[in-house]
Amino acid sequence: MKIKDKLILDIIDVNYMGRGVAKLDDFVIFVIGAVTGDKVEAEITEVKKKYCVAEVKKIINSSEYRVEAKCKNFEKCGGCALMNLKYDKQLEFKNNQVLNSFKKARVNIEDAKINEIIGMENPYRYRNKTAFAVRTDYKKSSNPVTIGTYGYRTHRLIDIDECLIQDEKVDILLRKIKKIIEDNKIESYDKRKKTGTIRHVVFRKNYLNEIMLIVVTSSEHFKGKEKFLADLSAIGEDVVTIIQNINTKVSSDILGRRNIVLFGKGTFIDKIFDKQFIVSPSTFLQVNHEQTEKLYDTAMRMADIKKTDTVLDLYCGSGTISLIAAKQSLKVLGIDIVRQSITDAKTNARINNTKNVRFVCGKVEEKLPLWVDAKIEADVILIDPPRVGCDIEAIKSMMIMKPKKIVYISCNPSTLTRDASSIIEAGYKISEIQTVDMFCHTSAVETVVLFEKR
């Protein structure tokens, strides 16, 4: 089997990346653009020792689960890999992805309550944050400004003027910004040559549908800045603040550390349940507001926090879960490695007049052992780690504390099941599993797991 070979394949499943799965003499082929039940002609694009990657060239028999993707950029962008799959099958796929991960890791969930995945009634226009790269070429006679996303695993920038998972207002703003950049002949930043200015535009939206616009540049000063910023300031009444973010790094990081407020306050307030949270350019919040409330409601129900409970919130971010848990508990202690997140968490506690929370900046695996040594006890531990999951030293410290319950929120099934094995070995059982579709039409899934002491 070699690159450019064409094969007729029956698609038997979809993998965690949203690619169709086929087998030929027990050899696995992952097919981009295929869904379960398709029969396709595919061309090999990549050959590995244990598998191949192929792209659909022709659909011979269309699956009953296949739908026409509504997005005109679906085949080029790759961001919404499952948009050509019926939404109920997307949900089934995501639930199975998590359960299969437990099975593969040989984690016993036979006695656990396994709930149906929580989906959305309307799985479009849900994102409250989007970021787009900018590229300019003024030698072109038409469309010299491209704003969009990179094609999957490529450096090819896909021009986006409409994205069906972001707010329609942002679609309009994208088109306006493109014209403003073109009218002012602002050059995009070139990482190889280290020339040019504008790198990204980022949009954030709050519960009031107010929009924060962040323009990421390679330097504070650049040719034509005053006119460019004046034009941006008149972009629309929904934009309540505009920030210039300075990113001088030659890297793929979108945001730099320095912000200059050009218009408005440089922050706005978002709301989850009855709690208010300050949002700055770098603040971490879940991108799907509607599903976030369902996710956190599930976590709080599982935790079943009492007024006498001490709660630890590990990887607490800007304190969203901490402040919700504080309403029901004796006290909450939060840890996060990102200093700005801890600063925001303390501000959020003050905004919400919440006195029974304390936030500490540092690595969870370093701070938690100190709390163990200080004889701090925890009745409930809430964990919402990054994709890499929990550090083993953090898990060891949690086990020494022996909380009644651990509620683990995960965005990565493989690290979730790895950590679950360690927690179970220390004397806990999985009582409940709940998946939540936070990122509709993508292959990503969020999971909440309840561990209880045996």
SVG drawing of the C-alpha trace seen along z (x, -y; Angstrom):
<svg xmlns="http://www.w3.org/2000/svg" viewBox="-34 -58 47 68">
<polyline fill="none" stroke="black" stroke-width="0.4" points="0.0,0.0 1.5,-3.3 0.6,-7.0 -1.9,-7.8 -3.2,-4.2 -7.0,-4.2 -9.1,-1.8 -12.8,-0.9 -13.6,-0.9 -16.5,-0.2 -16.5,-2.6 -17.2,-0.7 -16.7,-3.4 -15.4,-6.9 -12.3,-7.5 -11.6,-10.2 -10.4,-12.6 -13.7,-12.3 -12.2,-10.3 -13.9,-7.2 -12.4,-3.8 -12.0,-1.1 -10.1,2.2 -8.4,4.0 -7.1,7.5 -7.0,6.3 -4.9,3.2 -6.6,0.0 -7.2,-2.9 -8.5,-6.3 -10.5,-8.1 -10.9,-11.9 -14.5,-12.9 -16.1,-9.5 -18.8,-8.5 -20.0,-5.2 -21.9,-3.2 -20.3,-4.9 -18.8,-2.9 -16.2,-5.1 -13.4,-5.3 -10.5,-6.8 -6.9,-7.8 -4.0,-7.1 -2.3,-10.2 -0.2,-8.9 1.4,-5.5 2.5,-4.4 3.6,-1.1 0.3,-0.3 -2.2,-2.4 -2.8,-4.6 -4.6,-7.9 -6.8,-8.4 -9.1,-11.0 -12.6,-10.4 -12.5,-10.8 -15.9,-9.4 -18.9,-8.3 -20.1,-5.0 -22.9,-4.3 -23.9,-7.1 -24.5,-6.2 -28.0,-6.6 -26.2,-8.7 -24.6,-11.1 -25.9,-14.6 -24.8,-17.5 -22.6,-19.8 -24.2,-23.3 -20.8,-25.0 -19.4,-26.0 -15.9,-25.6 -16.5,-22.2 -14.1,-20.2 -11.4,-22.8 -11.4,-24.0 -11.5,-20.7 -12.5,-22.4 -16.0,-20.7 -15.0,-17.2 -18.4,-15.7 -20.7,-18.2 -21.5,-15.7 -22.8,-13.2 -26.4,-13.4 -26.3,-15.1 -27.8,-12.2 -25.1,-10.0 -22.5,-12.6 -23.7,-12.3 -23.7,-8.5 -20.1,-8.6 -18.9,-10.9 -20.5,-8.8 -19.0,-5.6 -15.7,-7.3 -15.6,-7.9 -16.9,-4.4 -14.5,-2.7 -11.6,-4.6 -12.6,-3.2 -12.8,0.3 -9.4,-0.1 -7.8,-1.2 -9.5,1.8 -11.2,-0.5 -14.3,1.2 -17.4,-0.8 -19.9,2.0 -21.5,0.7 -21.5,-3.0 -24.6,-4.9 -23.9,-5.8 -26.1,-8.6 -27.0,-9.6 -24.9,-12.4 -26.3,-15.9 -26.5,-17.5 -27.9,-20.8 -31.3,-21.5 -29.6,-23.8 -25.9,-22.8 -24.9,-25.9 -23.8,-29.5 -22.7,-28.4 -19.1,-29.6 -18.4,-32.7 -14.7,-32.9 -13.1,-32.6 -9.6,-33.4 -8.5,-33.9 -5.2,-34.3 -4.5,-37.2 -2.5,-37.1 -2.1,-39.9 -0.7,-40.0 -1.2,-43.4 0.3,-42.2 -2.9,-40.4 -5.5,-42.3 -8.4,-41.0 -9.0,-39.7 -5.5,-40.8 -6.6,-40.1 -7.3,-36.6 -8.7,-36.1 -9.5,-32.6 -8.3,-29.3 -5.6,-26.9 -6.7,-23.7 -6.2,-20.6 -2.5,-19.9 -1.5,-22.4 -0.1,-26.0 -2.8,-26.8 -5.0,-29.6 -8.7,-29.2 -10.5,-32.5 -13.5,-32.6 -16.3,-35.1 -18.9,-32.9 -18.5,-30.3 -21.7,-28.5 -20.5,-27.8 -19.9,-31.4 -22.3,-34.3 -23.6,-35.8 -22.5,-39.3 -18.9,-38.0 -19.4,-37.0 -20.4,-40.6 -17.4,-42.0 -15.0,-39.7 -16.0,-41.1 -15.8,-44.7 -12.3,-44.1 -11.0,-42.6 -12.1,-45.8 -10.5,-48.0 -7.2,-46.1 -7.3,-46.4 -8.2,-50.1 -5.4,-50.9 -2.9,-48.6 -1.8,-47.0 0.7,-44.2 0.3,-40.8 3.2,-39.5 5.5,-37.0 7.2,-34.7 10.0,-33.6 11.0,-37.1 10.0,-38.7 8.3,-41.6 4.7,-43.0 2.3,-43.7 -1.1,-42.1 -1.1,-38.5 -4.6,-37.5 -8.1,-38.9 -9.9,-37.4 -13.5,-37.8 -15.1,-37.1 -18.9,-37.4 -20.6,-37.6 -24.1,-36.7 -25.4,-40.1 -24.1,-39.5 -21.5,-42.2 -18.4,-41.7 -14.7,-42.1 -12.4,-42.6 -8.7,-41.8 -6.2,-42.7 -2.9,-40.9 0.1,-42.7 3.8,-42.0 4.7,-45.5 3.0,-48.4 3.7,-50.9 3.2,-50.4 2.7,-52.5 -0.9,-53.7 -1.9,-52.7 -3.9,-55.9 -6.2,-55.7 -6.5,-51.9 -7.5,-52.1 -9.9,-55.0 -11.7,-52.9 -11.8,-49.9 -13.4,-52.1 -16.4,-52.8 -16.9,-49.1 -20.2,-48.6 -22.2,-49.2 -22.0,-45.6 -18.2,-45.9 -17.9,-47.3 -14.1,-47.1 -11.1,-46.9 -7.7,-45.7 -4.4,-45.7 -2.4,-42.6 1.3,-42.7 2.8,-39.3 6.5,-39.5 7.2,-35.8 8.1,-33.8 5.7,-31.0 2.2,-29.7 0.9,-31.3 -2.0,-33.6 -1.8,-36.1 1.2,-37.8 1.4,-39.1 0.9,-42.8 -2.5,-44.5 -3.2,-48.1 -6.9,-49.2 -7.9,-51.1 -11.6,-51.5 -13.8,-50.7 -12.7,-49.1 -10.5,-46.3 -12.7,-43.8 -16.4,-42.9 -18.6,-40.8 -19.9,-37.3 -22.3,-35.4 -22.8,-31.7 -25.9,-31.0 -26.1,-33.9 -22.3,-34.5 -20.5,-37.2 -17.0,-36.8 -14.6,-39.4 -13.3,-38.5 -10.0,-39.9 -8.3,-38.8 -6.5,-35.9 -9.2,-34.7 -10.1,-31.0 -13.8,-30.3 -15.6,-27.4 -16.6,-28.4 -20.2,-27.2 -22.2,-29.2 -25.4,-27.1 -23.6,-23.8 -21.3,-25.2 -24.2,-25.6 -25.3,-22.0 -21.8,-20.8 -21.4,-22.7 -24.9,-21.8 -24.0,-18.1 -20.7,-18.5 -22.5,-20.2 -25.2,-17.5 -22.6,-14.8 -20.6,-16.6 -23.7,-17.0 -21.8,-19.5 -22.9,-20.1 -22.7,-23.3 -20.0,-21.7 -17.8,-20.6 -14.4,-21.8 -13.9,-21.7 -10.7,-21.8 -10.9,-23.1 -7.8,-21.9 -6.9,-23.6 -9.4,-26.3 -8.8,-28.8 -10.6,-32.1 -12.6,-30.5 -15.9,-29.7 -16.5,-26.3 -15.0,-27.5 -17.5,-30.3 -20.5,-28.1 -19.3,-25.5 -18.7,-28.2 -22.4,-28.9 -23.1,-25.4 -19.9,-24.7 -18.1,-25.8 -15.1,-26.9 -13.3,-26.4 -9.6,-26.3 -8.5,-26.7 -5.1,-26.2 -4.0,-27.1 -0.6,-27.6 -1.6,-30.7 -1.0,-33.9 -3.5,-35.9 -6.2,-33.3 -5.6,-33.5 -5.8,-37.3 -9.1,-37.1 -10.4,-34.5 -9.7,-36.8 -11.4,-39.7 -14.4,-37.4 -14.7,-36.5 -14.8,-40.2 -17.4,-41.0 -19.6,-38.2 -19.1,-39.1 -17.9,-35.6 -15.8,-35.4 -15.3,-31.6 -12.9,-31.1 -9.1,-31.2 -7.0,-31.0 -3.3,-30.0 -1.0,-30.3 1.2,-27.4 1.5,-23.9 -1.1,-21.6 1.4,-18.8 3.6,-21.1 1.0,-23.0 -1.2,-20.0 1.6,-18.1 2.1,-21.3 -1.6,-21.3 -1.3,-17.6 1.6,-18.4 -0.4,-21.3 -3.2,-18.7 -5.7,-20.5 -8.6,-18.1 -11.0,-17.9 -14.5,-16.5 -14.9,-17.0 -12.3,-17.5 -13.2,-19.0 -10.7,-18.5 -10.8,-20.2 -7.3,-19.7 -5.9,-20.5 -5.8,-17.9 -2.7,-16.3 -4.7,-15.3 -3.5,-15.2 0.1,-14.9 0.7,-11.6 2.0,-13.5 -1.3,-15.5 -3.2,-12.2 -1.0,-10.8 -1.7,-13.8 -5.5,-13.6 -5.5,-10.0 -3.7,-10.9 -6.5,-13.4 -9.2,-10.7 -12.1,-12.9 -15.6,-11.4 -16.0,-12.4 -13.9,-13.4 -15.7,-15.0 -13.4,-14.9 -14.2,-17.1 -12.3,-16.1 -11.8,-17.2 -9.6,-14.2 -11.0,-10.6 -7.5,-9.0 -6.0,-11.0 -9.3,-10.7 -9.2,-6.9 -5.5,-6.8 -6.1,-9.0 -9.2,-6.9 -7.1,-3.8 -4.8,-5.4 -7.8,-6.8 -9.6,-3.4 -6.4,-1.6 -6.3,-3.9 -9.7,-2.7 -12.4,-4.6 -15.1,-3.5 -16.7,-5.2 -20.4,-5.9 -21.5,-7.9 -20.4,-9.1 -22.0,-12.0 -20.8,-13.1 -21.6,-16.6 -21.4,-17.9 -19.6,-21.2 -18.1,-21.4 -20.8,-20.4 -19.7,-19.1 -16.2,-18.5 -14.8,-15.2 -14.1,-16.7 -16.2,-15.7 -16.4,-16.7 -17.0,-14.2 -17.9,-14.4 -17.1,-11.4 -18.0,-10.9 -15.6,-8.9 -16.7,-7.8 -14.7,-6.1 -15.3,-2.4"/>
</svg>
